Amino acid sequence: MKKLTAFTVHTTAEGKRCAYMYSVIDADGNITESNRRANCVLLDETALAAVAQLEGFLADRLAAEE
């Protein structure tokens, strides 16, 4: 099983790029690999909407701190 451990989304020339890290866990619960990394350009509309919602939340939070 792969367990997501961290991710970040940033804007590049290709669009919204998601970089993520994960660990691989075997059937006995042992971590067989850790700190594996991968990335992709987000094309899925649901994922892009979720990113936009989170960015809006953070923008509102920053504005409230002023």
Backbone torsions as a table, in degrees:
resi	resn	phi	psi	omega
1	MET	NA	143.6	176.2
2	LYS	-103.4	133.2	-178.8
3	LYS	-117.6	116.7	177.7
4	LEU	-63.4	130.9	-179.1
5	THR	-113.9	-24.0	178.7
6	ALA	-168.8	156.8	174.0
7	PHE	-156.3	160.2	174.4
8	THR	-145.1	151.4	177.8
9	VAL	-126.0	131.7	177.1
10	HIS	-141.7	160.3	-177.6
11	THR	-92.3	129.0	176.2
12	THR	-125.9	-179.4	178.6
13	ALA	-61.4	-27.9	-179.2
14	GLU	-80.9	-19.1	-176.9
15	GLY	133.1	-152.1	178.3
16	LYS	-79.7	117.4	180.0
17	ARG	-105.4	133.8	178.7
18	CYS	-111.5	120.7	173.2
19	ALA	-105.1	134.6	-177.7
20	TYR	-141.8	156.1	179.4
21	MET	-122.4	149.2	180.0
22	TYR	-153.0	162.4	173.4
23	SER	-114.1	154.3	175.3
24	VAL	-108.2	127.1	-176.5
25	ILE	-120.6	131.9	-179.6
26	ASP	-83.1	179.2	-176.0
27	ALA	-64.0	-20.0	179.0
28	ASP	-92.0	0.7	179.7
29	GLY	88.4	8.3	178.6
30	ASN	-84.4	137.3	175.4
31	ILE	-79.3	114.0	-178.1
32	THR	-94.7	-24.5	175.7
33	GLU	-146.9	141.5	177.3
34	SER	-135.3	160.3	178.4
35	ASN	59.1	33.4	173.5
36	ARG	-72.7	145.1	-176.5
37	ARG	-126.9	147.9	176.3
38	ALA	-155.2	168.3	176.0
39	ASN	-154.3	161.5	179.4
40	CYS	-156.8	159.7	171.4
41	VAL	-92.0	129.7	-178.6
42	LEU	-77.3	121.1	177.3
43	LEU	-115.8	-22.4	-177.9
44	ASP	-68.8	126.2	-176.5
45	GLU	-62.5	-35.2	178.7
46	THR	-65.3	-43.6	178.6
47	ALA	-65.0	-42.7	179.1
48	LEU	-64.1	-37.4	177.4
49	ALA	-66.1	-38.8	178.0
50	ALA	-64.3	-41.5	177.4
51	VAL	-63.2	-44.6	179.3
52	ALA	-61.2	-40.6	178.8
53	GLN	-63.9	-43.5	179.0
54	LEU	-65.7	-41.7	177.7
55	GLU	-62.4	-39.3	176.8
56	GLY	-64.3	-43.1	177.2
57	PHE	-57.8	-46.8	-178.4
58	LEU	-68.0	-37.0	176.9
59	ALA	-63.0	-43.0	177.4
60	ASP	-63.3	-40.6	179.5
61	ARG	-63.3	-43.4	177.8
62	LEU	-63.5	-41.8	179.9
63	ALA	-63.9	-36.0	-179.5
64	ALA	-69.9	-23.0	-178.3
65	GLU	-79.8	-11.7	-177.4
66	GLU	-79.0	NA	NA
